[in-house]
Amino acid sequence: MNSPTWSVAEAKAKFSEVIDKAMSEGPQTVTRKGRTAVVIVDAKEWQRKTKRVGTLADFFADSPLRGSGLKLQRRRDRPRKINL
């Protein structure tokens, strides 16, 4: 990641600054023991990235397999065996 990096201690001591920078400059990375632990992002950015696009029905309708002639068959003469 190319976002500014803060250690946990720095982020705790300057939490308001970390939040302000996440809102104005973009994601802020917080490290623990030299490894990336979390990334703090602006709430609007998070909502934009996690917003659901379309429905499951839309996903299947847009599938490249739609109209490909793929046929699925399932036996309907008896119930499926289920191992419990």
Backbone as XML, in Angstrom:
<?xml version="1.0"?>
<chain id="A" units="angstrom">
  <residue number="1" name="MET">
    <atom name="N" x="0.835" y="-1.184" z="0.000"/>
    <atom name="CA" x="0.000" y="0.000" z="0.000"/>
    <atom name="C" x="0.874" y="1.240" z="0.000"/>
  </residue>
  <residue number="2" name="ASN">
    <atom name="N" x="0.427" y="2.259" z="-0.653"/>
    <atom name="CA" x="1.186" y="3.489" z="-0.720"/>
    <atom name="C" x="0.602" y="4.562" z="0.180"/>
  </residue>
  <residue number="3" name="SER">
    <atom name="N" x="-0.197" y="4.184" z="1.146"/>
    <atom name="CA" x="-0.776" y="5.170" z="2.044"/>
    <atom name="C" x="0.183" y="5.465" z="3.182"/>
  </residue>
  <residue number="4" name="PRO">
    <atom name="N" x="0.048" y="6.649" z="3.793"/>
    <atom name="CA" x="0.903" y="6.981" z="4.943"/>
    <atom name="C" x="0.782" y="5.918" z="6.031"/>
  </residue>
  <residue number="5" name="THR">
    <atom name="N" x="1.899" y="5.643" z="6.693"/>
    <atom name="CA" x="1.941" y="4.570" z="7.682"/>
    <atom name="C" x="2.166" y="5.136" z="9.077"/>
  </residue>
  <residue number="6" name="TRP">
    <atom name="N" x="1.428" y="4.591" z="10.032"/>
    <atom name="CA" x="1.523" y="4.975" z="11.436"/>
    <atom name="C" x="1.720" y="3.709" z="12.257"/>
  </residue>
  <residue number="7" name="SER">
    <atom name="N" x="2.548" y="3.784" z="13.281"/>
    <atom name="CA" x="2.621" y="2.669" z="14.224"/>
    <atom name="C" x="1.394" y="2.762" z="15.128"/>
  </residue>
  <residue number="8" name="VAL">
    <atom name="N" x="1.078" y="1.696" z="15.825"/>
    <atom name="CA" x="-0.071" y="1.714" z="16.731"/>
    <atom name="C" x="0.090" y="2.821" z="17.767"/>
  </residue>
  <residue number="9" name="ALA">
    <atom name="N" x="1.281" y="2.952" z="18.317"/>
    <atom name="CA" x="1.525" y="3.984" z="19.339"/>
    <atom name="C" x="1.285" y="5.383" z="18.771"/>
  </residue>
  <residue number="10" name="GLU">
    <atom name="N" x="1.805" y="5.648" z="17.546"/>
    <atom name="CA" x="1.585" y="6.953" z="16.903"/>
    <atom name="C" x="0.097" y="7.190" z="16.652"/>
  </residue>
  <residue number="11" name="ALA">
    <atom name="N" x="-0.577" y="6.168" z="16.131"/>
    <atom name="CA" x="-1.997" y="6.304" z="15.804"/>
    <atom name="C" x="-2.824" y="6.577" z="17.056"/>
  </residue>
  <residue number="12" name="LYS">
    <atom name="N" x="-2.466" y="5.922" z="18.165"/>
    <atom name="CA" x="-3.182" y="6.164" z="19.424"/>
    <atom name="C" x="-2.944" y="7.578" z="19.928"/>
  </residue>
  <residue number="13" name="ALA">
    <atom name="N" x="-1.713" y="8.019" z="19.855"/>
    <atom name="CA" x="-1.362" y="9.346" z="20.358"/>
    <atom name="C" x="-1.939" y="10.466" z="19.487"/>
  </residue>
  <residue number="14" name="LYS">
    <atom name="N" x="-2.112" y="10.199" z="18.197"/>
    <atom name="CA" x="-2.574" y="11.228" z="17.255"/>
    <atom name="C" x="-3.825" y="10.774" z="16.512"/>
  </residue>
  <residue number="15" name="PHE">
    <atom name="N" x="-4.729" y="10.130" z="17.236"/>
    <atom name="CA" x="-5.892" y="9.521" z="16.593"/>
    <atom name="C" x="-6.719" y="10.532" z="15.798"/>
  </residue>
  <residue number="16" name="SER">
    <atom name="N" x="-6.950" y="11.713" z="16.378"/>
    <atom name="CA" x="-7.716" y="12.739" z="15.658"/>
    <atom name="C" x="-7.027" y="13.127" z="14.355"/>
  </residue>
  <residue number="17" name="GLU">
    <atom name="N" x="-5.699" y="13.223" z="14.386"/>
    <atom name="CA" x="-4.949" y="13.565" z="13.180"/>
    <atom name="C" x="-5.051" y="12.454" z="12.145"/>
  </residue>
  <residue number="18" name="VAL">
    <atom name="N" x="-4.993" y="11.210" z="12.583"/>
    <atom name="CA" x="-5.125" y="10.076" z="11.668"/>
    <atom name="C" x="-6.491" y="10.132" z="10.981"/>
  </residue>
  <residue number="19" name="ILE">
    <atom name="N" x="-7.528" y="10.396" z="11.757"/>
    <atom name="CA" x="-8.881" y="10.494" z="11.185"/>
    <atom name="C" x="-8.955" y="11.655" z="10.197"/>
  </residue>
  <residue number="20" name="ASP">
    <atom name="N" x="-8.443" y="12.828" z="10.599"/>
    <atom name="CA" x="-8.477" y="13.992" z="9.704"/>
    <atom name="C" x="-7.754" y="13.701" z="8.391"/>
  </residue>
  <residue number="21" name="LYS">
    <atom name="N" x="-6.600" y="13.042" z="8.482"/>
    <atom name="CA" x="-5.841" y="12.727" z="7.257"/>
    <atom name="C" x="-6.561" y="11.684" z="6.408"/>
  </residue>
  <residue number="22" name="ALA">
    <atom name="N" x="-7.218" y="10.728" z="7.044"/>
    <atom name="CA" x="-7.980" y="9.732" z="6.286"/>
    <atom name="C" x="-9.106" y="10.418" z="5.512"/>
  </residue>
  <residue number="23" name="MET">
    <atom name="N" x="-9.704" y="11.424" z="6.126"/>
    <atom name="CA" x="-10.806" y="12.123" z="5.474"/>
    <atom name="C" x="-10.317" y="13.063" z="4.372"/>
  </residue>
  <residue number="24" name="SER">
    <atom name="N" x="-9.140" y="13.668" z="4.560"/>
    <atom name="CA" x="-8.686" y="14.656" z="3.581"/>
    <atom name="C" x="-7.671" y="14.115" z="2.564"/>
  </residue>
  <residue number="25" name="GLU">
    <atom name="N" x="-6.838" y="13.155" z="2.983"/>
    <atom name="CA" x="-5.758" y="12.687" z="2.112"/>
    <atom name="C" x="-5.921" y="11.258" z="1.618"/>
  </residue>
  <residue number="26" name="GLY">
    <atom name="N" x="-6.819" y="10.497" z="2.249"/>
    <atom name="CA" x="-7.024" y="9.118" z="1.826"/>
    <atom name="C" x="-6.646" y="8.126" z="2.913"/>
  </residue>
  <residue number="27" name="PRO">
    <atom name="N" x="-6.639" y="6.847" z="2.583"/>
    <atom name="CA" x="-6.402" y="5.781" z="3.561"/>
    <atom name="C" x="-5.112" y="5.965" z="4.356"/>
  </residue>
  <residue number="28" name="GLN">
    <atom name="N" x="-5.171" y="5.606" z="5.637"/>
    <atom name="CA" x="-4.030" y="5.669" z="6.539"/>
    <atom name="C" x="-3.779" y="4.261" z="7.070"/>
  </residue>
  <residue number="29" name="THR">
    <atom name="N" x="-2.557" y="3.777" z="6.914"/>
    <atom name="CA" x="-2.196" y="2.432" z="7.344"/>
    <atom name="C" x="-1.638" y="2.466" z="8.756"/>
  </residue>
  <residue number="30" name="VAL">
    <atom name="N" x="-2.099" y="1.542" z="9.599"/>
    <atom name="CA" x="-1.576" y="1.413" z="10.954"/>
    <atom name="C" x="-0.882" y="0.059" z="11.051"/>
  </residue>
  <residue number="31" name="THR">
    <atom name="N" x="0.360" y="0.084" z="11.548"/>
    <atom name="CA" x="1.136" y="-1.152" z="11.654"/>
    <atom name="C" x="1.299" y="-1.574" z="13.110"/>
  </residue>
  <residue number="32" name="ARG">
    <atom name="N" x="1.415" y="-2.867" z="13.289"/>
    <atom name="CA" x="1.690" y="-3.452" z="14.603"/>
    <atom name="C" x="2.858" y="-4.404" z="14.421"/>
  </residue>
  <residue number="33" name="LYS">
    <atom name="N" x="3.899" y="-4.198" z="15.186"/>
    <atom name="CA" x="5.111" y="-5.023" z="15.102"/>
    <atom name="C" x="5.663" y="-5.072" z="13.675"/>
  </residue>
  <residue number="34" name="GLY">
    <atom name="N" x="5.583" y="-3.923" z="12.985"/>
    <atom name="CA" x="6.142" y="-3.815" z="11.644"/>
    <atom name="C" x="5.283" y="-4.363" z="10.521"/>
  </residue>
  <residue number="35" name="ARG">
    <atom name="N" x="4.126" y="-4.897" z="10.860"/>
    <atom name="CA" x="3.234" y="-5.460" z="9.826"/>
    <atom name="C" x="1.936" y="-4.663" z="9.770"/>
  </residue>
  <residue number="36" name="THR">
    <atom name="N" x="1.382" y="-4.546" z="8.577"/>
    <atom name="CA" x="0.116" y="-3.831" z="8.425"/>
    <atom name="C" x="-0.960" y="-4.509" z="9.257"/>
  </residue>
  <residue number="37" name="ALA">
    <atom name="N" x="-1.618" y="-3.723" z="10.114"/>
    <atom name="CA" x="-2.675" y="-4.255" z="10.967"/>
    <atom name="C" x="-4.053" y="-3.825" z="10.460"/>
  </residue>
  <residue number="38" name="VAL">
    <atom name="N" x="-4.199" y="-2.529" z="10.190"/>
    <atom name="CA" x="-5.481" y="-2.004" z="9.712"/>
    <atom name="C" x="-5.230" y="-0.835" z="8.767"/>
  </residue>
  <residue number="39" name="VAL">
    <atom name="N" x="-6.274" y="-0.496" z="8.030"/>
    <atom name="CA" x="-6.252" y="0.701" z="7.200"/>
    <atom name="C" x="-7.480" y="1.514" z="7.576"/>
  </residue>
  <residue number="40" name="ILE">
    <atom name="N" x="-7.256" y="2.769" z="7.903"/>
    <atom name="CA" x="-8.353" y="3.656" z="8.282"/>
    <atom name="C" x="-8.732" y="4.468" z="7.053"/>
  </residue>
  <residue number="41" name="VAL">
    <atom name="N" x="-10.027" y="4.402" z="6.695"/>
    <atom name="CA" x="-10.515" y="5.122" z="5.517"/>
    <atom name="C" x="-11.695" y="5.989" z="5.902"/>
  </residue>
  <residue number="42" name="ASP">
    <atom name="N" x="-11.944" y="6.996" z="5.091"/>
    <atom name="CA" x="-13.101" y="7.867" z="5.257"/>
    <atom name="C" x="-14.385" y="7.046" z="5.118"/>
  </residue>
  <residue number="43" name="ALA">
    <atom name="N" x="-15.393" y="7.349" z="5.914"/>
    <atom name="CA" x="-16.649" y="6.589" z="5.895"/>
    <atom name="C" x="-17.303" y="6.613" z="4.515"/>
  </residue>
  <residue number="44" name="LYS">
    <atom name="N" x="-17.247" y="7.738" z="3.823"/>
    <atom name="CA" x="-17.843" y="7.822" z="2.482"/>
    <atom name="C" x="-17.135" y="6.878" z="1.513"/>
  </residue>
  <residue number="45" name="GLU">
    <atom name="N" x="-15.813" y="6.814" z="1.630"/>
    <atom name="CA" x="-15.035" y="5.906" z="0.772"/>
    <atom name="C" x="-15.392" y="4.452" z="1.073"/>
  </residue>
  <residue number="46" name="TRP">
    <atom name="N" x="-15.514" y="4.124" z="2.346"/>
    <atom name="CA" x="-15.875" y="2.759" z="2.749"/>
    <atom name="C" x="-17.246" y="2.387" z="2.183"/>
  </residue>
  <residue number="47" name="GLN">
    <atom name="N" x="-18.219" y="3.283" z="2.313"/>
    <atom name="CA" x="-19.561" y="3.014" z="1.792"/>
    <atom name="C" x="-19.531" y="2.845" z="0.282"/>
  </residue>
  <residue number="48" name="ARG">
    <atom name="N" x="-18.746" y="3.666" z="-0.395"/>
    <atom name="CA" x="-18.646" y="3.562" z="-1.850"/>
    <atom name="C" x="-18.044" y="2.220" z="-2.263"/>
  </residue>
  <residue number="49" name="LYS">
    <atom name="N" x="-17.018" y="1.772" z="-1.547"/>
    <atom name="CA" x="-16.345" y="0.516" z="-1.901"/>
    <atom name="C" x="-17.171" y="-0.717" z="-1.544"/>
  </residue>
  <residue number="50" name="THR">
    <atom name="N" x="-18.009" y="-0.620" z="-0.518"/>
    <atom name="CA" x="-18.738" y="-1.802" z="-0.068"/>
    <atom name="C" x="-20.195" y="-1.816" z="-0.529"/>
  </residue>
  <residue number="51" name="LYS">
    <atom name="N" x="-20.593" y="-0.815" z="-1.297"/>
    <atom name="CA" x="-21.974" y="-0.754" z="-1.772"/>
    <atom name="C" x="-22.265" y="-1.919" z="-2.712"/>
  </residue>
  <residue number="52" name="ARG">
    <atom name="N" x="-23.386" y="-2.572" z="-2.482"/>
    <atom name="CA" x="-23.788" y="-3.690" z="-3.333"/>
    <atom name="C" x="-24.213" y="-3.158" z="-4.695"/>
  </residue>
  <residue number="53" name="VAL">
    <atom name="N" x="-23.727" y="-3.801" z="-5.719"/>
    <atom name="CA" x="-24.069" y="-3.412" z="-7.085"/>
    <atom name="C" x="-24.966" y="-4.492" z="-7.664"/>
  </residue>
  <residue number="54" name="GLY">
    <atom name="N" x="-26.228" y="-4.182" z="-7.857"/>
    <atom name="CA" x="-27.163" y="-5.135" z="-8.435"/>
    <atom name="C" x="-27.582" y="-6.220" z="-7.454"/>
  </residue>
  <residue number="55" name="THR">
    <atom name="N" x="-28.404" y="-7.115" z="-7.954"/>
    <atom name="CA" x="-28.915" y="-8.214" z="-7.157"/>
    <atom name="C" x="-28.303" y="-9.526" z="-7.659"/>
  </residue>
  <residue number="56" name="LEU">
    <atom name="N" x="-28.551" y="-10.584" z="-6.923"/>
    <atom name="CA" x="-28.075" y="-11.888" z="-7.357"/>
    <atom name="C" x="-28.718" y="-12.268" z="-8.697"/>
  </residue>
  <residue number="57" name="ALA">
    <atom name="N" x="-29.985" y="-11.907" z="-8.861"/>
    <atom name="CA" x="-30.673" y="-12.182" z="-10.130"/>
    <atom name="C" x="-29.986" y="-11.438" z="-11.280"/>
  </residue>
  <residue number="58" name="ASP">
    <atom name="N" x="-29.563" y="-10.179" z="-11.031"/>
    <atom name="CA" x="-28.848" y="-9.411" z="-12.053"/>
    <atom name="C" x="-27.522" y="-10.088" z="-12.412"/>
  </residue>
  <residue number="59" name="PHE">
    <atom name="N" x="-26.832" y="-10.583" z="-11.385"/>
    <atom name="CA" x="-25.551" y="-11.256" z="-11.593"/>
    <atom name="C" x="-25.724" y="-12.451" z="-12.532"/>
  </residue>
  <residue number="60" name="PHE">
    <atom name="N" x="-26.723" y="-13.287" z="-12.254"/>
    <atom name="CA" x="-26.948" y="-14.458" z="-13.097"/>
    <atom name="C" x="-27.450" y="-14.061" z="-14.481"/>
  </residue>
  <residue number="61" name="ALA">
    <atom name="N" x="-28.264" y="-13.009" z="-14.557"/>
    <atom name="CA" x="-28.767" y="-12.562" z="-15.855"/>
    <atom name="C" x="-27.634" y="-12.052" z="-16.742"/>
  </residue>
  <residue number="62" name="ASP">
    <atom name="N" x="-26.599" y="-11.472" z="-16.122"/>
    <atom name="CA" x="-25.466" y="-10.937" z="-16.875"/>
    <atom name="C" x="-24.356" y="-11.965" z="-17.100"/>
  </residue>
  <residue number="63" name="SER">
    <atom name="N" x="-24.569" y="-13.192" z="-16.666"/>
    <atom name="CA" x="-23.543" y="-14.227" z="-16.767"/>
    <atom name="C" x="-23.212" y="-14.523" z="-18.226"/>
  </residue>
  <residue number="64" name="PRO">
    <atom name="N" x="-21.926" y="-14.724" z="-18.510"/>
    <atom name="CA" x="-21.556" y="-15.094" z="-19.877"/>
    <atom name="C" x="-22.070" y="-16.487" z="-20.252"/>
  </residue>
  <residue number="65" name="LEU">
    <atom name="N" x="-22.485" y="-17.277" z="-19.273"/>
    <atom name="CA" x="-23.024" y="-18.607" z="-19.558"/>
    <atom name="C" x="-24.495" y="-18.554" z="-19.976"/>
  </residue>
  <residue number="66" name="ARG">
    <atom name="N" x="-25.141" y="-17.415" z="-19.758"/>
    <atom name="CA" x="-26.537" y="-17.284" z="-20.157"/>
    <atom name="C" x="-26.632" y="-17.436" z="-21.671"/>
  </residue>
  <residue number="67" name="GLY">
    <atom name="N" x="-27.495" y="-18.310" z="-22.097"/>
    <atom name="CA" x="-27.680" y="-18.543" z="-23.521"/>
    <atom name="C" x="-26.618" y="-19.453" z="-24.128"/>
  </residue>
  <residue number="68" name="SER">
    <atom name="N" x="-25.765" y="-20.042" z="-23.308"/>
    <atom name="CA" x="-24.699" y="-20.891" z="-23.831"/>
    <atom name="C" x="-25.184" y="-22.305" z="-24.127"/>
  </residue>
  <residue number="69" name="GLY">
    <atom name="N" x="-26.410" y="-22.611" z="-23.709"/>
    <atom name="CA" x="-26.928" y="-23.950" z="-23.943"/>
    <atom name="C" x="-26.568" y="-24.924" z="-22.834"/>
  </residue>
  <residue number="70" name="LEU">
    <atom name="N" x="-25.910" y="-24.454" z="-21.788"/>
    <atom name="CA" x="-25.544" y="-25.305" z="-20.660"/>
    <atom name="C" x="-26.812" y="-25.826" z="-19.990"/>
  </residue>
  <residue number="71" name="LYS">
    <atom name="N" x="-26.902" y="-27.131" z="-19.854"/>
    <atom name="CA" x="-28.087" y="-27.748" z="-19.248"/>
    <atom name="C" x="-27.665" y="-28.483" z="-17.987"/>
  </residue>
  <residue number="72" name="LEU">
    <atom name="N" x="-28.372" y="-28.241" z="-16.934"/>
    <atom name="CA" x="-28.145" y="-28.939" z="-15.676"/>
    <atom name="C" x="-29.310" y="-29.890" z="-15.452"/>
  </residue>
  <residue number="73" name="GLN">
    <atom name="N" x="-28.981" y="-31.105" z="-15.083"/>
    <atom name="CA" x="-30.038" y="-32.076" z="-14.833"/>
    <atom name="C" x="-29.930" y="-32.574" z="-13.406"/>
  </residue>
  <residue number="74" name="ARG">
    <atom name="N" x="-31.083" y="-32.737" z="-12.803"/>
    <atom name="CA" x="-31.129" y="-33.262" z="-11.450"/>
    <atom name="C" x="-32.194" y="-34.336" z="-11.411"/>
  </residue>
  <residue number="75" name="ARG">
    <atom name="N" x="-31.837" y="-35.430" z="-10.793"/>
    <atom name="CA" x="-32.807" y="-36.513" z="-10.685"/>
    <atom name="C" x="-33.934" y="-36.075" z="-9.758"/>
  </residue>
  <residue number="76" name="ARG">
    <atom name="N" x="-35.132" y="-36.304" z="-10.190"/>
    <atom name="CA" x="-36.283" y="-35.918" z="-9.379"/>
    <atom name="C" x="-37.131" y="-37.129" z="-8.970"/>
  </residue>
  <residue number="77" name="ASP">
    <atom name="N" x="-36.676" y="-38.336" z="-9.338"/>
    <atom name="CA" x="-37.463" y="-39.527" z="-9.043"/>
    <atom name="C" x="-37.309" y="-39.994" z="-7.594"/>
  </residue>
  <residue number="78" name="ARG">
    <atom name="N" x="-36.251" y="-39.536" z="-6.918"/>
    <atom name="CA" x="-36.071" y="-39.903" z="-5.514"/>
    <atom name="C" x="-35.251" y="-38.826" z="-4.823"/>
  </residue>
  <residue number="79" name="PRO">
    <atom name="N" x="-35.347" y="-38.760" z="-3.510"/>
    <atom name="CA" x="-34.567" y="-37.737" z="-2.777"/>
    <atom name="C" x="-33.069" y="-38.001" z="-2.861"/>
  </residue>
  <residue number="80" name="ARG">
    <atom name="N" x="-32.301" y="-36.958" z="-2.730"/>
    <atom name="CA" x="-30.853" y="-37.109" z="-2.711"/>
    <atom name="C" x="-30.406" y="-37.750" z="-1.409"/>
  </residue>
  <residue number="81" name="LYS">
    <atom name="N" x="-29.330" y="-38.506" z="-1.466"/>
    <atom name="CA" x="-28.749" y="-39.075" z="-0.256"/>
    <atom name="C" x="-27.930" y="-38.024" z="0.450"/>
  </residue>
  <residue number="82" name="ILE">
    <atom name="N" x="-28.138" y="-37.916" z="1.737"/>
    <atom name="CA" x="-27.396" y="-36.958" z="2.539"/>
    <atom name="C" x="-26.729" y="-37.727" z="3.679"/>
  </residue>
  <residue number="83" name="ASN">
    <atom name="N" x="-25.416" y="-37.611" z="3.776"/>
    <atom name="CA" x="-24.674" y="-38.251" z="4.858"/>
    <atom name="C" x="-24.600" y="-37.312" z="6.047"/>
  </residue>
  <residue number="84" name="LEU">
    <atom name="N" x="-25.098" y="-37.759" z="7.166"/>
    <atom name="CA" x="-25.049" y="-36.951" z="8.382"/>
    <atom name="C" x="-24.013" y="-37.479" z="9.335"/>
  </residue>
</chain>
